[in-house]
């Protein structure tokens, strides 16, 4: 896949969390300035889980609240980084692909752990990469974002080349293992879930 975008001035992170006690799912999206990484806007949505638990089809559970949160935005991001996978998925169509195709916005998958594939051990320094391969197909890159820490798993979602995806994730992970988009979205979704639980279960 090749790049299908011009300048990137805003970049978003998305994440989801489940409240299994109430069968709800929280979607969160944070929009950052692509150069300064300043948070420009955040939105969340809490909805009933609308799709059954089926391994390999999690994006069908996670997409609805993310779309609802996205529709609240006043700033449409030029690029989205998902806390999950794109092509590096058993069906070659993870959350990053699903969200990108649905919104027709360039997306990148950046997973904390590997779903499938094999790779050669990569060097210990920041920026080291190794091809993630499944059935003789390169489905992503294993990327070390900081010296001597566990790598992340980068794959294309929509309208972005793999090399460009790796460059963006490395740029966004200037201080920590995870890209700032993911860190901000993760903090937002967890705080939203906590507040919702406290309101839902507080004693009268």
Residue frames relative to the residue before (quaternion, step in Angstrom):
aa qw qx qy qz dx dy dz
X 1.0000 0.0000 0.0000 0.0000 0.00 0.00 0.00
X 0.2292 -0.7706 0.5785 0.1378 3.58 -1.07 0.72
X 0.6433 -0.5362 0.3833 0.3897 3.55 -1.30 0.29
X 0.0517 -0.7808 0.6224 0.0157 3.53 -1.01 0.86
X 0.5890 0.5108 -0.4178 0.4666 3.54 0.58 1.21
X 0.4335 -0.6636 0.5406 0.2818 3.53 -1.33 0.26
X 0.8191 -0.1120 0.1085 0.5521 3.60 -0.65 -1.05
X 0.2447 -0.7367 0.6120 0.1513 3.56 -1.14 0.70
X 0.0164 -0.8178 0.5748 -0.0233 3.58 -0.44 1.20
X 0.7699 0.1699 -0.1211 0.6031 3.59 1.20 -0.47
X 0.0533 -0.7960 0.6028 -0.0163 3.53 -1.02 0.86
X 0.2050 -0.8152 0.5371 0.0706 3.56 -0.86 0.98
X 0.2127 -0.7253 0.6345 0.1616 3.50 -1.33 0.43
X 0.1086 -0.7906 0.5995 0.0609 3.57 -1.06 0.71
X 0.0471 0.7788 -0.6237 0.0473 3.53 -1.16 0.65
X 0.1834 -0.7662 0.6047 0.1167 3.56 -1.26 0.43
X 0.0653 -0.7597 0.6446 0.0546 3.55 -1.31 0.43
X 0.3345 -0.7629 0.5284 0.1639 3.53 -1.11 0.74
X 0.1721 -0.7132 0.6676 0.1268 3.51 -1.19 0.72
X 0.1931 -0.8389 0.4995 0.0972 3.55 0.20 1.32
X 0.5782 0.6052 -0.3782 0.3954 3.59 1.13 -0.58
X 0.7844 0.2594 -0.1376 0.5464 3.57 1.07 -0.74
X 0.4235 -0.7256 0.4453 0.3096 3.59 1.33 0.20
X 0.4793 0.6387 -0.4520 0.3976 3.53 0.94 0.98
X 0.1979 -0.7522 0.6152 0.1288 3.53 -1.29 0.43
X 0.2580 -0.7632 0.5801 0.1198 3.55 -1.00 0.92
X 0.1106 -0.7750 0.6195 0.0582 3.55 -0.93 0.90
X 0.0351 -0.8050 0.5922 -0.0076 3.57 -0.96 0.87
X 0.0415 -0.7823 0.6214 0.0108 3.53 -1.11 0.75
X 0.0876 -0.7792 0.6199 0.0294 3.56 -0.94 0.95
X 0.1928 -0.7738 0.5957 0.0954 3.57 -0.93 0.91
X 0.1018 -0.8103 0.5771 0.0018 3.55 -0.77 1.12
X 0.5210 -0.5531 0.5355 0.3686 3.50 -1.33 0.36
X 0.4507 -0.7397 0.4309 0.2530 3.58 -0.61 1.11
X 0.6922 0.4639 -0.2787 0.4775 3.59 1.15 -0.48
X 0.7908 0.3145 -0.1549 0.5017 3.59 0.80 -1.01
X 0.3186 -0.7629 0.4786 0.2955 3.58 1.30 -0.49
X 0.3376 0.7197 -0.5194 0.3135 3.57 1.18 0.56
X 0.4383 -0.6847 0.5153 0.2712 3.57 -0.98 0.85
X 0.2147 -0.8102 0.5398 0.0778 3.55 -0.69 1.13
X 0.7980 -0.0864 0.1048 0.5871 3.57 1.03 -0.79
X 0.0719 -0.7732 0.6278 0.0539 3.55 -1.18 0.64
X 0.0040 0.7762 -0.6305 0.0023 3.55 -1.17 0.64
X 0.0962 -0.7850 0.6100 0.0487 3.55 -1.18 0.63
X 0.0689 -0.7659 0.6356 0.0687 3.51 -1.36 0.25
X 0.1439 -0.7691 0.6196 0.0629 3.55 -1.06 0.85
X 0.0669 0.8168 -0.5629 0.1071 3.54 -0.64 1.14
X 0.5767 -0.5395 0.4562 0.4102 3.59 -1.21 0.32
X 0.5196 -0.6026 0.4942 0.3502 3.57 -1.10 0.66
X 0.1578 -0.8507 0.5005 0.0300 3.56 -0.53 1.18
X 0.7333 0.3277 -0.2091 0.5578 3.57 1.28 0.01
X 0.5102 -0.6768 0.4276 0.3143 3.62 -0.87 0.85
X 0.5825 -0.5658 0.4571 0.3628 3.54 -1.32 0.35
X 0.1710 0.7604 -0.6027 0.1709 3.56 -0.40 1.29
X 0.4203 -0.7164 0.4903 0.2639 3.63 -0.49 1.13
X 0.7760 0.3057 -0.2509 0.4914 3.54 -0.91 0.97
X 0.7474 0.3362 -0.1985 0.5375 3.57 1.26 -0.27
X 0.2178 0.8192 -0.5061 0.1592 3.57 1.14 0.58
X 0.5976 0.5943 -0.3795 0.3817 3.60 1.02 -0.66
X 0.6100 0.5516 -0.3597 0.4407 3.60 1.13 -0.51
X 0.6401 0.4835 -0.3225 0.5025 3.59 1.22 -0.43
X 0.7534 0.4503 -0.2034 0.4339 3.53 0.98 -0.94
X 0.5808 0.6304 -0.3702 0.3581 3.57 1.13 -0.55
X 0.6513 0.5587 -0.3563 0.3698 3.68 0.74 -0.89
X 0.7139 0.4172 -0.3015 0.4748 3.67 0.73 -0.84
X 0.6119 0.5418 -0.3587 0.4509 3.59 1.10 -0.57
X 0.6478 0.5014 -0.3183 0.4772 3.57 1.01 -0.77
X 0.6340 0.5248 -0.3302 0.4621 3.58 1.03 -0.76
X 0.6559 0.4905 -0.3082 0.4840 3.58 0.98 -0.84
X 0.6354 0.5389 -0.3248 0.4476 3.57 0.98 -0.86
X 0.6744 0.5191 -0.2960 0.4337 3.59 0.93 -0.88
X 0.6204 0.5320 -0.3418 0.4638 3.60 1.25 -0.25
X 0.5359 0.6674 -0.3946 0.3344 3.58 1.22 -0.43
X 0.2873 -0.7120 0.6085 0.2006 3.51 -1.22 0.61
X 0.7088 0.3525 -0.2235 0.5686 3.57 1.32 -0.36
X 0.2104 -0.7813 0.5760 0.1162 3.58 -0.49 1.17
X 0.3677 -0.7647 0.4803 0.2220 3.61 -0.53 1.09
X 0.4809 -0.6633 0.4978 0.2845 3.55 -1.19 0.60
X 0.7852 0.0781 -0.0055 0.6143 3.57 1.21 -0.57
X 0.1542 -0.7841 0.5966 0.0746 3.58 -1.07 0.77
X 0.1592 -0.7540 0.6307 0.0910 3.54 -1.04 0.88
X 0.2200 -0.8001 0.5502 0.0934 3.56 -0.67 1.13
X 0.3829 -0.6620 0.5879 0.2637 3.54 -1.14 0.69
X 0.6357 0.4432 -0.3303 0.5388 3.54 0.46 1.29
X 0.6141 -0.5934 0.4014 0.3310 3.53 -1.29 -0.12
X 0.3170 -0.6983 0.6028 0.2205 3.50 -1.36 0.34
X 0.8340 0.0946 -0.0098 0.5435 3.55 -0.25 -1.29
X 0.6428 0.5327 -0.3174 0.4497 3.60 1.15 -0.61
X 0.4355 0.6668 -0.4246 0.4306 3.51 0.81 1.18
X 0.6176 -0.5767 0.3666 0.3892 3.64 -0.96 0.68
X 0.7441 0.3507 -0.2042 0.5306 3.58 1.08 -0.67
X 0.4267 -0.7176 0.4365 0.3353 3.58 1.37 0.13
X 0.7093 0.3741 -0.2473 0.5439 3.57 1.15 0.59
X 0.0510 0.8262 -0.5533 0.0933 3.53 0.38 1.28
X 0.8048 -0.3088 0.2069 0.4627 3.54 -1.35 -0.14
X 0.6512 0.5292 -0.3336 0.4296 3.61 0.91 -0.86
X 0.6477 0.4932 -0.3157 0.4875 3.59 1.04 -0.73
X 0.6690 0.5252 -0.2990 0.4326 3.55 0.84 -1.03
X 0.6868 0.4727 -0.2787 0.4767 3.57 0.89 -0.96
X 0.6694 0.5193 -0.3057 0.4345 3.58 0.91 -0.91
X 0.6715 0.4870 -0.2966 0.4733 3.56 0.92 -0.89
X 0.6542 0.5271 -0.3140 0.4422 3.57 0.96 -0.88
X 0.7599 0.3583 -0.1907 0.5078 3.58 0.91 -0.93
X 0.2751 -0.7680 0.5095 0.2738 3.57 1.27 -0.47
X 0.4759 0.6113 -0.4575 0.4364 3.52 0.94 1.07
X 0.5561 -0.6037 0.4416 0.3624 3.63 -0.97 0.73
X 0.0076 0.8115 -0.5826 0.0446 3.58 -0.85 0.98
X 0.1958 -0.7466 0.6292 0.0916 3.51 -1.32 0.62
X 0.2590 -0.7318 0.6031 0.1834 3.55 -1.09 0.71
X 0.0271 0.7802 -0.6239 0.0358 3.56 -0.94 0.90
X 0.0688 -0.8411 0.5363 -0.0107 3.55 -0.12 1.31
X 0.4838 -0.6584 0.4972 0.2919 3.56 -1.16 0.67
X 0.7913 0.1471 -0.0684 0.5896 3.57 1.14 -0.61
X 0.5484 -0.6331 0.4517 0.3072 3.54 -1.27 0.43
X 0.3231 -0.7257 0.5735 0.1998 3.56 -1.02 0.82
X 0.7746 -0.1532 0.1393 0.5976 3.55 0.97 -0.87
X 0.5962 0.5855 -0.4235 0.3499 3.54 -1.33 0.17
X 0.2826 -0.7316 0.5977 0.1664 3.52 -1.35 0.32
X 0.0118 -0.7971 0.6037 0.0043 3.55 -1.20 0.50
X 0.4988 -0.6262 0.5096 0.3152 3.51 -1.26 0.50
X 0.6060 -0.5713 0.4093 0.3726 3.54 -1.10 0.75
X 0.2421 -0.7897 0.5489 0.1282 3.56 -0.86 0.96
X 0.6587 -0.5168 0.3772 0.3960 3.53 -1.29 0.44
X 0.5852 -0.6394 0.3994 0.2986 3.55 -1.25 0.50
X 0.6225 0.5876 -0.3410 0.3884 3.59 1.19 -0.31
X 0.6444 -0.5136 0.4125 0.3882 3.54 -1.29 0.49
X 0.7751 0.3279 -0.2593 0.4739 3.56 -0.92 0.94
X 0.4985 0.6505 -0.4327 0.3756 3.58 1.25 -0.16
X 0.0655 -0.8098 0.5830 0.0061 3.58 -0.99 0.83
X 0.0547 -0.7533 0.6524 0.0624 3.50 -1.36 0.32
X 0.5154 -0.6395 0.4661 0.3290 3.59 -1.02 0.73
X 0.2566 -0.7163 0.6276 0.1647 3.54 -1.09 0.82
X 0.0516 -0.8482 0.5241 -0.0566 3.56 -0.42 1.26
X 0.0396 0.7665 -0.6400 0.0356 3.54 -1.06 0.86
X 0.8348 -0.0180 -0.0348 0.5491 3.59 -0.75 1.06
X 0.6742 -0.5273 0.2708 0.4405 3.56 0.96 1.00
X 0.5981 0.5272 -0.3685 0.4782 3.60 1.23 0.43
X 0.3789 -0.6891 0.5657 0.2479 3.56 -0.99 0.85
X 0.0848 -0.8331 0.5466 0.0062 3.56 -0.44 1.23
X 0.8088 -0.0645 0.0407 0.5832 3.58 1.25 -0.08
X 0.4011 -0.6692 0.5584 0.2820 3.51 -1.35 -0.26
X 0.2984 -0.6889 0.6276 0.2061 3.50 -1.16 0.74
X 0.0567 -0.8379 0.5403 -0.0517 3.56 -0.57 1.20
X 0.2265 -0.7428 0.6130 0.1455 3.55 -0.92 0.94
X 0.2229 -0.8315 0.5007 0.0902 3.55 -0.45 1.22
X 0.7669 0.1335 -0.1044 0.6190 3.57 1.28 -0.31
X 0.6308 -0.5530 0.3836 0.3862 3.57 -1.14 0.61
X 0.8896 0.0554 -0.0358 0.4519 3.55 -1.10 0.86
X 0.5855 0.5220 -0.4181 0.4581 3.59 1.01 0.75
X 0.6775 -0.4851 0.3552 0.4237 3.55 -1.29 0.28
X 0.4556 -0.6978 0.4773 0.2787 3.61 -0.98 0.75
X 0.3497 -0.6633 0.5992 0.2806 3.54 -1.40 -0.02
X 0.3982 -0.7193 0.5325 0.2012 3.54 -1.30 0.39
X 0.1080 -0.8338 0.5412 -0.0123 3.52 -0.32 1.35
X 0.1000 0.7836 -0.6101 0.0609 3.56 -0.98 0.84
X 0.5686 -0.5974 0.4367 0.3594 3.53 -1.21 0.45
X 0.2611 -0.7427 0.5951 0.1614 3.50 -1.21 0.63
X 0.7532 -0.2546 0.2446 0.5550 3.55 0.56 -1.22
X 0.8793 0.0552 -0.0597 0.4693 3.55 -1.00 0.94
X 0.6607 0.4503 -0.3143 0.5118 3.61 1.19 0.49
X 0.4015 -0.6949 0.5361 0.2618 3.58 -0.96 0.82
X 0.6258 -0.5558 0.3879 0.3859 3.57 -1.18 0.47
X 0.6406 0.5222 -0.3331 0.4538 3.60 0.95 -0.80
X 0.6585 0.4962 -0.3066 0.4756 3.58 0.98 -0.83
X 0.6171 0.5495 -0.3396 0.4493 3.57 1.02 -0.77
X 0.6568 0.5073 -0.3034 0.4681 3.57 0.94 -0.90
X 0.6495 0.5254 -0.3192 0.4475 3.59 0.92 -0.87
X 0.6780 0.4891 -0.2985 0.4604 3.57 0.95 -0.86
X 0.6480 0.5072 -0.3316 0.4614 3.58 0.91 -0.82
X 0.6533 0.5066 -0.3185 0.4639 3.60 0.95 -0.82
X 0.6432 0.5143 -0.3206 0.4680 3.58 0.97 -0.79
X 0.7071 0.4721 -0.2608 0.4572 3.57 0.95 -0.90
X 0.7012 0.4080 -0.2509 0.5281 3.57 1.25 -0.42
X 0.1238 0.8513 -0.5001 0.0993 3.56 0.85 0.94
X 0.7927 0.2855 -0.1382 0.5205 3.60 1.13 -0.61
X 0.7980 0.2420 -0.0862 0.5451 3.54 1.09 -0.72
X 0.6890 -0.4689 0.3462 0.4309 3.56 -1.29 0.17
X 0.7670 0.3362 -0.1792 0.5164 3.58 0.91 -0.92
X 0.5693 -0.5853 0.4394 0.3745 3.60 -1.11 0.57
X 0.6153 -0.5872 0.3806 0.3631 3.55 -1.08 0.72
X 0.5746 0.5827 -0.3753 0.4353 3.59 1.10 -0.61
X 0.6850 0.4711 -0.2752 0.4829 3.58 0.92 -0.94
X 0.6381 0.5365 -0.3292 0.4433 3.60 0.94 -0.84
X 0.6903 0.4779 -0.2811 0.4648 3.56 0.89 -0.93
X 0.6632 0.4959 -0.3046 0.4706 3.58 0.96 -0.85
X 0.6364 0.5319 -0.3208 0.4574 3.58 1.04 -0.80
X 0.6547 0.5002 -0.3092 0.4750 3.59 0.93 -0.86
X 0.6638 0.5145 -0.3027 0.4505 3.57 0.96 -0.87
X 0.6918 0.4752 -0.2989 0.4542 3.59 0.82 -0.94
X 0.6660 0.5022 -0.3122 0.4546 3.60 1.00 -0.74
X 0.6580 0.4883 -0.3161 0.4782 3.60 0.99 -0.77
X 0.6316 0.5283 -0.3274 0.4634 3.58 1.06 -0.74
X 0.6550 0.5084 -0.3036 0.4694 3.56 0.97 -0.88
X 0.6470 0.5231 -0.3181 0.4546 3.58 0.96 -0.85
X 0.6685 0.4952 -0.2964 0.4691 3.58 0.90 -0.94
X 0.6531 0.5170 -0.3140 0.4555 3.57 0.98 -0.83
X 0.6484 0.5129 -0.3187 0.4637 3.57 0.98 -0.81
X 0.6524 0.5196 -0.3157 0.4524 3.56 0.96 -0.86
X 0.6680 0.4848 -0.2996 0.4784 3.59 1.00 -0.78
X 0.6768 0.5197 -0.2898 0.4335 3.55 1.00 -0.88
X 0.8111 0.2924 -0.1171 0.4928 3.54 0.92 -0.95
X 0.3953 0.7108 -0.5017 0.2948 3.60 1.18 0.24
X 0.5017 -0.6711 0.4588 0.2956 3.53 -1.01 0.78
X 0.5020 -0.6565 0.4615 0.3225 3.62 -1.02 0.72
